[in-house]
């Protein structure tokens, strides 16, 4: 019988990140300068990022070595465990074998430190004094606050107002690690003041919080900006998840038939999926790779594939991605980490070219899956990975009907210990489902898409 915990020894911690750009069947569209419409160069990104990260963003090398100073911090929680979900399988009475890679063992309780630590390291190495960032659910802000503490950097975080109000202890956790936290939109930036003037009761969005954090960074040469998802280098740092999972599955003689992960900006999903896609393209396995997003913010399944800003106020370069429009404000659903108007350009490109699938799940189905998982496996998942769990359970139930013994792999990208207000809303039947079927959401997206940037 397969063991419940498949543990990788610390001395087998992968020492390289995988760069999917090297192996893509077709190259992705370039990132463009919003003023000229031409591909951006390193000098355009220099006000925001250190040169090490800029070079990683555009690198075509298949692998990038992980610095020893980063590996030293990674060892606090990596390698993370791979679990066989024996008890969930039994409850579902399915012949499927379900595995989950658990990232909630990190100091921040999620996968986010996998990129926060190297980002803080490279910025400290370049002489930067402080990092600014945005956060949705608070996981990324917590991770960056922890990472900055490891390298002596200040950390300033703009947290989406809906999550700032829903999750006060996430703010406290950031402050414990040394960060300064503001609700977004705030009156501290021109971007925030503009939003508040138009919408005094704004619940905020990741796009608005990005605008505020970017604005604060570009005004001081000693301050840089750090992003927790979407960009190429961020997804590359996360591939340590998939690299470990490949080794761990091989230890028990398994290869996945289905790989499923939640998608907001794409870092957790890409981190798990990219190494497996490499193996698929090399002919060594053939898993179906499925992204799962919230029905209230369905950028992949309902968004338009177009050049758009990564933030609400239009301060970032233009990225070709699946977007709902940069000034679309998603409903304040509980999975705050998935409330993003766009999607990683790499994930968007893979979806557009048919390399991956995508589905959207309503919130209530996801929380039902989260509770079933908690009652069987003993871990309360964060709201974000409940989307992947819902899709994994759906597939396992199909296997029960068909008799197929599929191997299903998912990423449990964080625990939900600071998300219990969301579970309380579900258990008390006060949670409402918003989805693409709501005419109001379709109208808001249609309106936002009229303001996509015009390219000559």
Rosetta blueprint (number, residue, H / E / L):
1 X L
2 X L
3 X L
4 X L
5 X E
6 X E
7 X L
8 X L
9 X L
10 X H
11 X H
12 X H
13 X L
14 X L
15 X L
16 X E
17 X E
18 X E
19 X L
20 X H
21 X H
22 X H
23 X L
24 X L
25 X L
26 X L
27 X L
28 X L
29 X L
30 X L
31 X L
32 X E
33 X L
34 X L
35 X L
36 X L
37 X L
38 X L
39 X E
40 X L
41 X L
42 X H
43 X H
44 X H
45 X H
46 X L
47 X L
48 X L
49 X L
50 X L
51 X H
52 X H
53 X H
54 X H
55 X H
56 X H
57 X H
58 X H
59 X L
60 X L
61 X L
62 X L
63 X E
64 X E
65 X E
66 X L
67 X L
68 X H
69 X H
70 X H
71 X H
72 X H
73 X H
74 X H
75 X L
76 X L
77 X L
78 X L
79 X L
80 X L
81 X L
82 X E
83 X E
84 X E
85 X L
86 X H
87 X H
88 X H
89 X H
90 X H
91 X H
92 X H
93 X L
94 X L
95 X L
96 X L
97 X E
98 X E
99 X E
100 X E
101 X E
102 X E
103 X L
104 X L
105 X L
106 X L
107 X L
108 X L
109 X L
110 X E
111 X L
112 X L
113 X H
114 X H
115 X H
116 X H
117 X H
118 X H
119 X H
120 X H
121 X H
122 X H
123 X H
124 X H
125 X H
126 X L
127 X L
128 X L
129 X L
130 X E
131 X E
132 X E
133 X E
134 X E
135 X E
136 X L
137 X L
138 X L
139 X H
140 X H
141 X H
142 X H
143 X H
144 X H
145 X H
146 X H
147 X H
148 X H
149 X H
150 X H
151 X H
152 X L
153 X L
154 X E
155 X E
156 X E
157 X E
158 X E
159 X E
160 X E
161 X H
162 X H
163 X H
164 X H
165 X H
166 X H
167 X L
168 X H
169 X H
170 X H
171 X H
172 X H
173 X H
174 X H
175 X H
176 X H
177 X L
178 X L
179 X L
180 X E
181 X E
182 X E
183 X E
184 X E
185 X L
186 X L
187 X L
188 X L
189 X L
190 X H
191 X H
192 X H
193 X H
194 X H
195 X H
196 X H
197 X H
198 X H
199 X L
200 X L
201 X L
202 X L
203 X L
204 X L
205 X L
206 X H
207 X H
208 X H
209 X H
210 X H
211 X H
212 X H
213 X H
214 X H
215 X H
216 X H
217 X H
218 X H
219 X L
220 X L
221 X L
222 X L
223 X E
224 X E
225 X E
226 X L
227 X L
228 X L
229 X L
230 X L
231 X L
232 X H
233 X H
234 X H
235 X H
236 X H
237 X H
238 X H
239 X L
240 X H
241 X H
242 X H
243 X H
244 X H
245 X H
246 X H
247 X H
248 X H
249 X H
250 X H
251 X H
252 X L
253 X L
254 X L
255 X L
256 X L
257 X L
258 X E
259 X E
260 X E
261 X E
262 X E
263 X L
264 X L
265 X L
266 X L
267 X H
268 X H
269 X H
270 X H
271 X H
272 X H
273 X H
274 X H
275 X H
276 X H
277 X H
278 X H
279 X H
280 X H
281 X H
282 X L
283 X L
284 X L
285 X L
286 X L
287 X L
288 X E
289 X E
290 X E
291 X E
292 X E
293 X E
294 X E
295 X L
296 X L
297 X L
298 X L
299 X H
300 X H
301 X H
302 X H
303 X L
304 X E
305 X E
306 X E
307 X E
308 X E
309 X E
310 X L
311 X L
312 X L
313 X L
314 X L
315 X L
316 X L
317 X L
318 X E
319 X E
320 X E
321 X E
322 X E
323 X E
324 X L
325 X L
326 X L
327 X L
328 X L
329 X L
330 X L
331 X L
332 X L
333 X L
334 X L
335 X L
336 X H
337 X H
338 X H
339 X L
340 X L
341 X L
342 X L
343 X L
344 X L
345 X H
346 X H
347 X H
348 X H
349 X H
350 X H
351 X H
352 X H
353 X L
354 X L
355 X L
356 X L
357 X E
358 X E
359 X E
360 X E
361 X E
362 X L
363 X H
364 X H
365 X H
366 X H
367 X H
368 X H
369 X H
370 X H
371 X H
372 X H
373 X H
374 X H
375 X H
376 X H
377 X H
378 X L
379 X L
380 X L
381 X E
382 X L
383 X H
384 X H
385 X H
386 X H
387 X H
388 X H
389 X H
390 X H
391 X H
392 X H
393 X H
394 X H
395 X H
396 X H
397 X H
398 X H
399 X H
400 X H
401 X H
402 X H
403 X L
404 X L
405 X L
406 X L
407 X E
408 X E
409 X E
410 X E
411 X E
412 X E
413 X L
414 X E
415 X E
416 X L
417 X L
418 X L
419 X L
420 X H
421 X H
422 X H
423 X H
424 X H
425 X H
426 X H
427 X H
428 X L
429 X L
430 X L
431 X L
432 X L
433 X L
434 X L
435 X L
436 X L
437 X L
438 X L
439 X H
440 X H
441 X H
442 X H
443 X H
444 X H
445 X H
446 X H
447 X H
448 X H
449 X H
450 X L
451 X L
452 X L
453 X L
454 X L
455 X L
456 X L
